[in-house]
Amino acid sequence: MEGRKTFMGKIDVATKQYMSHKNVIADAFNFYVYDGAQVIKPERLQKIDTVEFMMPYGNDAKAAVQKMRDNLMVWESVTDGDTVYVVLGTENQDKIHYAMAVKNMLYDSLQYAKQVEEAKSSYRNKNKGAAIKLSSEEFLSGFRKEDKLMPVVTLVIYFGDKSWDGAKSVHDMFCVDDEQILKYVPDYKINLIEPIKVSDSEYEKFKTDLGSVLQFIKHQSDDDGRWIKGKRRFQNVEKEAVELINMITGANIAGNEKDEVVDVCRAWENSLKNAKDEGQREGRIAGQIEAYIDCNMTIPEIAKKVSKPEEYVREVVKKLSAVSQ
């Protein structure tokens, strides 16, 4: 169990690192929000602290809350000459998180509360030197009537090949379905990129190798490489993306150490061919073992004949017996 936790930790670190690149974050949000249109520019993104550390909202709170997001950036957007800011966050999951809606809701709420607290703090500092007059209501909240919050958009990137069978909103997690009650309970839906639900044609909307990583994950269990043939972008995949593919899927795609990119098409087709050849070889050995069994040979005798360990022969015999029953 300890080894599995360590391995999962490595995947978590690797996905955080990969998704920390501005061009990859921009690509993910452009795909999900703008259908692939290049609206969010990487150069307009600014990394910010991923730690949400603050007192729970309210003056009487005593216990601090600390949460760490996977990735968090501020997008500076210019619309009709006005500059607006949007906080973009990603949560990277290689396993399904059945309370994801609550987790994201907490993160986003902490970010909004943090913005309010920062506004309050700035007014306190200014008041020391002379200042902005606040009404009694504004002083109470620490937030002026004219103040605005930056919207927060959290996107879940699911690095798994199964269908996301967890709740996709807070309402999905409730134990009641009374519409009269639920209409007074605000819902919170998660934004989710789910590899298996993205069609192969839609993957062309990705402009970075994030699309290649997710599409490979989708097809990792396929028994042939038809889906990858003719895909030009798979002929030049950055090493970091290839390493992420190998770590998540268990593939063994190798490239030249000196090259910055890898021809995944060729490497994947070669691995499939090697697997097929290995399967054929194992099939021939199983046929030989079956013939030797019919000749009433012992396990040690058969192992010597096929040049395999006795344990291997026992496993084959067990499988052959199961098939014959």
C-alpha positions in Angstrom: 0.0 0.0 0.0 2.9 2.3 0.8 4.4 1.8 -2.6 1.1 2.6 -4.3 0.7 5.8 -2.3 4.3 6.8 -3.4 3.5 6.1 -7.0 0.2 8.1 -6.9 2.2 10.9 -5.3 4.6 10.9 -8.2 1.7 11.2 -10.7 0.2 14.0 -8.6 3.5 15.9 -8.7 4.0 15.2 -12.4 0.5 16.5 -13.4 0.9 19.6 -11.3 4.2 20.3 -12.9 2.9 19.8 -16.4 -0.2 21.9 -15.8 1.9 24.7 -14.3 3.0 25.8 -17.8 1.1 28.9 -19.0 0.6 27.6 -22.5 -0.9 24.4 -21.2 -3.3 26.1 -18.8 -4.4 28.5 -21.6 -4.9 25.5 -23.9 -7.1 23.7 -21.4 -9.3 26.7 -20.8 -9.5 27.7 -24.4 -10.6 24.1 -25.3 -13.2 23.9 -22.5 -14.5 27.5 -22.5 -14.0 28.8 -26.0 -14.2 25.5 -28.0 -10.6 25.7 -29.0 -10.5 29.4 -30.1 -7.3 31.1 -28.9 -8.9 33.7 -26.6 -6.7 33.2 -23.5 -3.1 34.1 -24.3 -0.3 32.5 -22.3 1.5 35.9 -22.0 -1.7 37.3 -20.3 -1.5 34.8 -17.5 0.3 35.4 -14.2 1.0 32.6 -11.7 -0.3 33.3 -8.1 0.1 31.6 -4.8 -1.7 28.3 -4.8 -2.1 28.2 -1.0 -5.4 29.5 0.3 -4.6 30.4 3.9 -7.0 32.5 5.9 -9.4 32.6 8.8 -12.8 31.3 7.9 -15.0 34.2 6.9 -16.3 36.1 9.9 -14.7 38.1 12.7 -15.3 35.5 15.3 -13.4 32.7 13.5 -10.6 31.1 15.6 -9.3 28.1 13.6 -7.3 28.8 10.4 -8.0 27.0 7.2 -5.3 26.1 4.7 -5.9 24.5 1.4 -3.5 24.2 -1.6 -4.8 24.2 -5.1 -3.0 22.3 -7.9 -2.5 25.3 -10.2 -3.7 28.9 -10.0 -3.3 31.8 -12.4 -4.8 35.2 -13.0 -5.8 36.0 -16.6 -5.7 39.7 -17.6 -8.3 40.2 -20.3 -8.9 43.4 -22.3 -12.5 43.8 -23.5 -13.7 47.0 -25.3 -10.7 48.8 -23.8 -11.4 47.8 -20.3 -9.1 45.4 -18.4 -10.7 42.7 -16.4 -9.1 39.9 -14.3 -10.2 36.3 -14.0 -8.7 33.7 -11.6 -8.2 30.3 -13.4 -7.5 27.2 -11.3 -7.0 23.6 -12.2 -7.5 20.5 -10.2 -5.7 17.4 -11.7 -7.1 14.0 -10.9 -5.8 10.7 -12.0 -8.5 9.0 -9.9 -12.2 9.9 -9.6 -12.9 12.1 -6.6 -16.4 11.5 -5.3 -16.6 14.8 -3.4 -15.0 17.0 -6.1 -18.0 19.4 -6.2 -17.6 20.2 -2.5 -13.8 20.4 -2.7 -13.9 22.9 -5.6 -16.7 24.9 -3.9 -14.5 25.2 -0.8 -11.5 26.3 -2.9 -13.4 28.9 -4.8 -15.2 30.2 -1.7 -11.8 30.6 0.0 -10.5 32.5 -3.0 -13.5 34.9 -2.9 -13.2 35.4 0.9 -9.4 36.0 0.4 -10.2 38.8 -2.1 -12.6 40.4 0.4 -10.0 40.1 3.2 -7.3 41.7 0.9 -9.7 44.6 0.2 -10.3 45.1 3.9 -6.6 45.0 4.6 -5.8 47.5 1.9 -8.4 50.0 3.3 -6.9 49.6 6.8 -3.5 50.4 5.5 -4.7 53.4 3.6 -6.6 54.7 6.6 -3.4 54.9 8.5 -2.1 57.4 6.1 -5.1 59.3 5.4 -7.8 58.0 3.3 -10.7 56.4 1.9 -13.8 57.1 3.9 -15.9 54.1 4.5 -19.6 54.1 5.4 -20.6 52.2 8.5 -21.9 49.4 6.3 -18.6 49.3 4.2 -16.5 49.4 7.4 -18.5 46.4 8.7 -17.8 44.3 5.7 -14.5 45.8 4.7 -15.8 45.9 1.2 -17.0 49.1 -0.5 -20.2 49.2 -2.5 -18.2 49.9 -5.7 -15.8 47.0 -5.2 -15.9 44.0 -7.5 -14.5 40.5 -7.1 -12.5 38.6 -9.7 -14.5 35.6 -10.9 -12.9 32.2 -10.2 -13.2 29.4 -12.7 -11.9 26.0 -11.6 -11.4 23.3 -14.2 -10.9 19.6 -13.3 -8.5 17.8 -15.6 -9.2 14.0 -15.3 -6.2 11.9 -16.3 -8.1 8.6 -16.3 -9.5 6.4 -19.0 -12.8 5.5 -17.2 -16.0 7.4 -17.3 -16.3 9.9 -14.4 -19.0 8.2 -12.4 -18.9 10.6 -9.5 -21.2 13.5 -8.7 -20.7 16.5 -11.1 -22.6 19.0 -8.8 -23.4 19.5 -5.2 -27.0 18.7 -5.9 -26.0 15.3 -7.2 -24.6 14.6 -3.7 -27.7 15.3 -1.7 -29.9 12.6 -0.2 -33.1 14.4 -1.1 -34.7 15.2 -4.5 -37.5 17.5 -3.3 -37.5 20.2 -5.9 -39.2 22.7 -3.6 -36.3 22.4 -1.2 -33.5 22.2 -3.8 -34.5 25.4 -5.6 -33.5 27.3 -2.4 -30.2 25.5 -2.2 -27.6 27.0 -4.6 -26.0 24.3 -6.8 -22.3 24.1 -7.6 -21.3 22.3 -10.7 -17.8 21.1 -11.6 -16.1 21.9 -14.9 -14.6 18.7 -16.1 -12.4 17.5 -19.0 -13.0 13.8 -19.3 -10.8 12.0 -21.9 -13.2 9.3 -22.8 -16.0 11.8 -23.5 -13.9 13.8 -25.9 -14.2 12.7 -29.5 -11.1 12.1 -31.5 -12.0 15.0 -33.8 -12.4 17.3 -30.9 -8.9 16.6 -29.7 -7.7 18.5 -32.7 -8.9 21.7 -30.9 -6.0 21.4 -28.4 -2.9 23.4 -29.5 -0.4 21.8 -27.0 0.5 18.2 -26.2 -2.1 18.2 -23.4 -4.4 17.0 -26.1 -2.0 14.2 -27.0 -1.7 13.1 -23.4 -5.4 13.0 -22.8 -6.1 11.3 -26.2 -3.5 8.6 -25.4 -5.1 8.0 -22.0 -8.4 7.6 -23.7 -7.1 4.9 -26.0 -4.5 3.2 -23.7 -6.5 0.0 -23.6 -7.0 -0.3 -27.4 -5.6 -3.4 -29.0 -4.4 -1.6 -32.1 -3.1 1.8 -33.1 -5.6 2.8 -35.8 -6.6 5.9 -33.8 -3.1 7.2 -33.8 -2.2 6.6 -37.5 -2.1 9.8 -39.6 -2.1 12.1 -36.5 0.8 14.5 -37.4 0.9 16.0 -33.9 1.8 12.5 -32.4 4.9 12.5 -34.5 6.4 15.4 -32.5 5.4 15.1 -28.8 7.5 16.9 -26.2 9.4 14.7 -23.9 7.7 16.0 -20.7 4.3 15.0 -22.2 5.7 11.6 -23.2 7.0 11.0 -19.7 3.6 11.9 -18.3 2.0 9.4 -20.7 4.4 6.7 -19.6 3.8 7.4 -15.9 0.0 7.5 -16.1 -0.6 4.6 -18.6 2.3 2.4 -18.0 3.4 2.7 -21.6 7.0 2.4 -22.5 7.4 5.0 -25.2 11.1 5.6 -25.7 12.8 8.3 -27.8 16.3 9.5 -28.5 17.7 11.1 -25.4 19.1 14.0 -27.4 15.8 14.8 -29.1 13.4 17.3 -27.5 10.4 15.6 -29.2 9.4 12.0 -29.7 7.6 10.2 -32.6 4.9 8.6 -30.5 3.2 7.1 -33.6 6.2 5.0 -34.4 7.0 4.1 -30.8 3.4 3.0 -30.0 3.0 1.0 -33.2 6.4 -0.8 -32.4 5.2 -1.5 -28.9 2.0 -3.0 -30.2 3.9 -5.2 -32.7 6.2 -6.3 -29.9 3.3 -7.2 -27.7 1.6 -9.1 -30.5 4.8 -11.0 -31.2 5.2 -11.8 -27.5 1.6 -13.0 -27.4 2.1 -15.3 -30.3 5.3 -16.7 -28.7 3.4 -17.3 -25.4 0.7 -19.0 -27.4 3.1 -21.4 -29.0 4.7 -22.3 -25.6 1.2 -22.9 -24.1 0.5 -25.3 -27.0 3.7 -27.1 -26.3 2.9 -27.4 -22.6 -0.6 -28.8 -23.4 1.0 -31.4 -25.7 3.5 -32.4 -23.0 0.7 -32.7 -20.5 -1.1 -35.1 -22.8 2.1 -37.2 -22.8 1.8 -37.4 -18.9 5.1 -35.4 -18.4 5.7 -33.9 -15.0 5.9 -30.1 -14.3 9.7 -30.2 -13.9 10.1 -32.2 -17.1 7.9 -29.7 -19.0 9.7 -26.7 -17.6 13.0 -28.1 -18.8 11.5 -28.8 -22.2 10.2 -25.2 -22.7 13.0 -23.5 -20.8 10.6 -21.8 -18.4 10.4 -21.8 -14.6 8.2 -24.4 -13.0 5.9 -21.7 -11.6 5.3 -20.4 -15.1 4.3 -23.9 -16.3 1.9 -24.4 -13.3 0.2 -21.1 -14.2 -0.3 -22.1 -17.8 -1.6 -25.6 -16.8 -4.0 -23.9 -14.4 -5.3 -21.6 -17.2 -5.6 -24.6 -19.6 -7.6 -26.5 -17.0 -10.0 -23.6 -16.5 -10.6 -23.3 -20.2 -11.3 -27.0 -20.6 -13.9 -27.1 -17.8 
